[in-house]
Amino acid sequence: MNLFTKLFLLILFSISVNADVVLARVNGVVITENNAKDFLKTTNVSLDYSKLSKEQKIDILQKMVQKELFLQAAKKEKIENSPEFLKELEMLKKELMLNMWVKKQMNYMIVSDGEAKAFYKQNLKSFIEPTKIRASHILVKSETDAKNIISALKHLKGKILKDTFVLIAKDRSIDTQNRSNGGDLGEFSKNEMSADFSNAAWNLKAGTISLKPIQTPQGYHIIYVEERISPKAVSYEKVKPQIVALIKQQQLKKYLSQLSGELGKKAKIEVIPRNIK
């Protein structure tokens, strides 16, 4: 294999690896996987496209197709040539330019590890995790079912109670998300659950169950509290990115205030009060 052939195959392989996957065509307009990823970023930044189910990806694609259809309809009506559109476009261009400029200034802000650690120590109270509990639940459709389960559990204690609770949760709970792990909800603070559920859970001691069913829109719950976790400080390493971002914001605000004054002194600014009505 000569050098030219090797280079050709290398380029061909590179193109095939980087090629974007076409998901749909709408009157000839191509919608690619990268388009879908960008669309998701604008609608829900917390979701990772690669981790979505096929059904979720299809739902996103349907929304993109609908959007493209509406966009094409707008183009047919020549909306982009209307004075209103051009006026809005000019305003958006200015806002986008300003936002990008501010982001660029933000990149110039530097926060040392020492500054971040000092901020952490000075504001330690802000980085305290509230009291949490670790709990499990059994969710059933009827109050009668819930009461029957409570009757079977209420005289048990310790490991026998926990193990029996897990077995019943796996067998009878209608919460498909947590049923396979014995109804384990993990650790959560009081405000992370509905008021009725949290109030009932917070009134329980570790190693006990709720003796009355807790009704929510999902059904009837029996709660088992495994552990009560005291408030504790979040580690510096865990909150460092947030601290750095916050200090950068403060630095940027100070810098922009100073820059505004400097630019104002150099600029020719004419304010006409009589025209302000």
C-alpha positions as CSV (number, residue, x, y, z in Angstrom):
1,M,0.0,0.0,0.0
2,N,1.6,3.3,-1.1
3,L,1.6,6.6,0.8
4,F,-1.2,8.1,-1.3
5,T,-3.5,5.2,-0.7
6,K,-2.8,5.3,3.0
7,L,-3.6,9.0,3.1
8,F,-6.8,8.5,1.1
9,L,-8.0,5.8,3.4
10,L,-7.1,7.9,6.5
11,I,-9.1,10.9,5.2
12,L,-12.0,8.6,4.2
13,F,-12.1,7.1,7.7
14,S,-11.9,10.5,9.3
15,I,-14.9,11.7,7.3
16,S,-17.0,8.6,8.1
17,V,-16.3,9.0,11.9
18,N,-17.1,12.7,11.9
19,A,-20.1,12.5,9.6
20,D,-23.4,13.7,11.1
21,V,-26.2,11.2,11.2
22,V,-29.3,12.3,9.3
23,L,-32.5,11.8,11.3
24,A,-35.1,13.3,9.0
25,R,-35.7,15.5,6.0
26,V,-38.5,18.1,5.8
27,N,-39.1,19.2,2.2
28,G,-35.4,18.7,1.6
29,V,-34.2,20.4,4.8
30,V,-32.0,18.0,6.7
31,I,-32.3,17.4,10.4
32,T,-29.2,15.7,11.9
33,E,-28.3,14.2,15.2
34,N,-26.2,17.2,16.0
35,N,-29.2,19.4,15.3
36,A,-31.2,17.3,17.8
37,K,-28.4,17.7,20.5
38,D,-28.4,21.5,19.9
39,F,-32.2,21.6,20.1
40,L,-32.1,19.7,23.4
41,K,-29.6,22.1,24.9
42,T,-31.9,25.0,24.2
43,T,-34.9,23.3,25.7
44,N,-33.5,21.2,28.6
45,V,-29.8,21.7,29.5
46,S,-29.9,19.1,32.2
47,L,-30.5,16.2,29.8
48,D,-27.8,14.3,27.9
49,Y,-29.0,13.3,24.4
50,S,-26.9,10.2,24.3
51,K,-28.6,8.9,27.5
52,L,-32.2,9.4,26.2
53,S,-34.4,6.4,25.3
54,K,-35.3,5.9,21.7
55,E,-38.9,7.1,22.5
56,Q,-37.6,10.3,24.0
57,K,-35.3,10.9,20.9
58,I,-38.3,10.3,18.6
59,D,-40.4,12.8,20.7
60,I,-37.6,15.4,20.3
61,L,-37.4,14.8,16.5
62,Q,-41.2,15.2,16.2
63,K,-40.9,18.6,17.9
64,M,-38.1,19.6,15.5
65,V,-40.0,18.5,12.5
66,Q,-43.0,20.5,13.6
67,K,-40.8,23.5,14.2
68,E,-39.3,23.2,10.7
69,L,-42.8,23.0,9.2
70,F,-43.8,26.2,11.0
71,L,-40.5,27.9,9.9
72,Q,-41.1,27.0,6.3
73,A,-44.7,28.3,6.5
74,A,-43.3,31.6,7.9
75,K,-40.8,31.8,5.1
76,K,-43.6,31.4,2.5
77,E,-45.3,34.4,4.1
78,K,-42.0,36.3,3.8
79,I,-42.0,37.1,7.5
80,E,-38.3,37.6,7.3
81,N,-38.7,40.6,5.0
82,S,-41.2,42.4,7.2
83,P,-40.2,45.6,9.0
84,E,-41.2,44.1,12.3
85,F,-39.0,41.1,11.8
86,L,-36.0,43.2,10.7
87,K,-36.4,45.5,13.7
88,E,-36.6,42.5,16.1
89,L,-33.6,40.9,14.3
90,E,-31.5,44.0,14.8
91,M,-32.4,44.1,18.6
92,L,-31.5,40.4,18.9
93,K,-28.2,40.9,17.1
94,K,-27.3,43.6,19.6
95,E,-28.2,41.5,22.6
96,L,-26.3,38.5,21.2
97,M,-23.3,40.6,20.5
98,L,-23.4,42.0,24.0
99,N,-23.9,38.6,25.6
100,M,-20.9,37.2,23.7
101,W,-18.8,40.2,24.7
102,V,-19.7,39.7,28.4
103,K,-18.8,36.0,28.2
104,K,-15.5,37.0,26.7
105,Q,-14.8,39.3,29.6
106,M,-15.7,36.6,32.0
107,N,-13.0,34.4,30.5
108,Y,-10.4,37.0,31.6
109,M,-11.5,36.7,35.2
110,I,-9.0,34.5,37.2
111,V,-9.7,33.0,40.6
112,S,-6.8,31.4,42.5
113,D,-7.3,28.2,44.6
114,G,-6.4,30.3,47.6
115,E,-9.2,32.8,46.9
116,A,-11.7,30.0,46.4
117,K,-10.7,28.3,49.7
118,A,-10.9,31.6,51.6
119,F,-14.4,32.1,50.3
120,Y,-15.4,28.6,51.3
121,K,-14.1,29.1,54.9
122,Q,-15.7,32.5,55.2
123,N,-19.1,31.3,54.0
124,L,-19.0,27.8,55.4
125,K,-22.6,28.1,56.8
126,S,-23.8,28.4,53.2
127,F,-22.3,25.0,52.3
128,I,-24.0,23.0,55.0
129,E,-26.2,20.1,53.8
130,P,-29.5,20.1,55.8
131,T,-30.7,17.1,57.8
132,K,-31.5,14.2,55.6
133,I,-33.1,10.8,56.0
134,R,-32.5,7.6,54.1
135,A,-35.9,5.9,53.6
136,S,-37.7,3.3,51.5
137,H,-41.4,3.0,50.7
138,I,-44.0,0.6,49.5
139,L,-46.6,2.1,47.2
140,V,-50.0,0.5,46.7
141,K,-53.3,1.5,45.1
142,S,-55.7,1.1,47.9
143,E,-55.8,2.1,51.6
144,T,-56.9,-1.4,52.5
145,D,-53.8,-3.0,50.9
146,A,-51.6,-0.4,52.8
147,K,-53.2,-1.2,56.1
148,N,-52.8,-5.0,55.6
149,I,-49.1,-4.5,54.9
150,I,-48.7,-2.3,58.0
151,S,-50.4,-5.0,60.1
152,A,-47.9,-7.6,58.8
153,L,-44.9,-5.3,59.6
154,K,-45.8,-3.4,62.7
155,H,-44.7,-6.1,65.2
156,L,-41.3,-6.7,63.5
157,K,-38.1,-5.0,64.6
158,G,-34.5,-4.6,63.5
159,K,-33.1,-6.5,60.6
160,I,-36.2,-8.7,60.3
161,L,-38.4,-5.6,59.8
162,K,-36.0,-4.2,57.2
163,D,-35.6,-7.5,55.3
164,T,-39.4,-8.1,55.3
165,F,-40.1,-4.6,54.2
166,V,-37.7,-5.0,51.2
167,L,-39.3,-8.3,50.2
168,I,-42.8,-6.9,50.3
169,A,-41.7,-3.8,48.3
170,K,-40.2,-6.0,45.6
171,D,-43.3,-8.1,45.5
172,R,-46.2,-5.7,45.9
173,S,-45.1,-2.0,45.4
174,I,-46.5,-0.4,42.2
175,D,-43.6,2.1,42.1
176,T,-41.8,0.5,39.2
177,Q,-38.8,2.9,39.5
178,N,-37.8,1.7,43.0
179,R,-39.5,-1.6,43.4
180,S,-36.5,-3.7,42.2
181,N,-34.3,-2.2,44.9
182,G,-36.8,-2.8,47.7
183,G,-38.4,0.7,47.5
184,D,-35.1,2.4,48.4
185,L,-35.5,6.2,47.9
186,G,-31.9,7.0,48.9
187,E,-31.1,10.1,51.0
188,F,-33.3,13.2,50.7
189,S,-34.0,16.4,52.6
190,K,-37.4,17.5,53.8
191,N,-38.2,19.8,50.9
192,E,-37.3,17.2,48.2
193,M,-40.6,15.2,48.7
194,S,-44.2,16.2,48.9
195,A,-45.3,17.8,52.2
196,D,-47.5,14.9,53.3
197,F,-44.8,12.3,52.6
198,S,-42.0,14.4,54.2
199,N,-44.0,15.2,57.3
200,A,-44.8,11.5,57.9
201,A,-41.2,10.4,57.2
202,W,-39.7,13.1,59.5
203,N,-41.8,12.0,62.4
204,L,-40.4,8.5,62.3
205,K,-37.4,7.2,64.2
206,A,-34.6,5.3,62.4
207,G,-35.6,1.6,62.0
208,T,-39.4,2.2,62.2
209,I,-42.3,2.3,59.7
210,S,-45.3,4.6,59.3
211,L,-48.2,3.0,61.2
212,K,-50.8,4.9,59.0
213,P,-50.9,4.9,55.2
214,I,-49.8,8.2,53.6
215,Q,-52.0,9.2,50.7
216,T,-50.5,11.1,47.7
217,P,-51.8,11.4,44.1
218,Q,-49.7,8.3,43.3
219,G,-51.5,6.1,45.9
220,Y,-50.9,4.9,49.5
221,H,-47.4,4.8,50.9
222,I,-45.8,2.8,53.8
223,I,-42.5,4.4,54.8
224,Y,-39.5,2.8,56.4
225,V,-36.8,5.1,57.7
226,E,-33.5,3.4,57.8
227,E,-31.2,6.3,58.9
228,R,-31.3,10.0,60.0
229,I,-28.4,11.9,58.7
230,S,-27.2,15.0,60.7
231,P,-26.3,18.3,58.9
232,K,-22.8,18.3,57.5
233,A,-20.5,20.6,55.5
234,V,-20.2,19.9,51.8
235,S,-16.6,19.3,50.9
236,Y,-14.6,22.1,49.3
237,E,-13.8,20.1,46.2
238,K,-17.5,19.4,45.6
239,V,-18.5,23.1,45.6
240,K,-15.3,24.6,44.2
241,P,-16.7,25.0,40.6
242,Q,-19.7,26.9,42.0
243,I,-17.5,29.1,44.2
244,V,-15.1,29.9,41.3
245,A,-18.1,30.8,39.1
246,L,-19.6,33.0,41.9
247,I,-16.3,34.9,42.5
248,K,-15.9,35.4,38.7
249,Q,-19.4,36.9,38.7
250,Q,-18.3,39.3,41.4
251,Q,-15.1,40.2,39.7
252,L,-16.9,40.7,36.4
253,K,-19.5,43.0,38.0
254,K,-16.8,45.1,39.6
255,Y,-14.8,45.2,36.3
256,L,-17.9,46.2,34.2
257,S,-18.7,49.0,36.7
258,Q,-15.2,50.4,36.4
259,L,-15.2,50.0,32.6
260,S,-18.5,51.8,32.3
261,G,-17.0,54.8,34.2
262,E,-13.9,54.8,32.0
263,L,-15.8,54.5,28.7
264,G,-18.3,57.2,29.9
265,K,-15.5,59.7,30.5
266,K,-14.1,59.1,27.0
267,A,-17.4,59.1,25.2
268,K,-19.4,62.0,23.9
269,I,-22.8,61.5,25.6
270,E,-25.7,63.9,25.1
271,V,-28.8,63.4,27.2
272,I,-31.8,65.5,26.3
273,P,-34.1,65.6,29.3
274,R,-36.9,67.6,27.6
275,N,-37.5,64.7,25.3
276,I,-38.1,62.3,28.2
277,K,-41.8,62.3,28.8
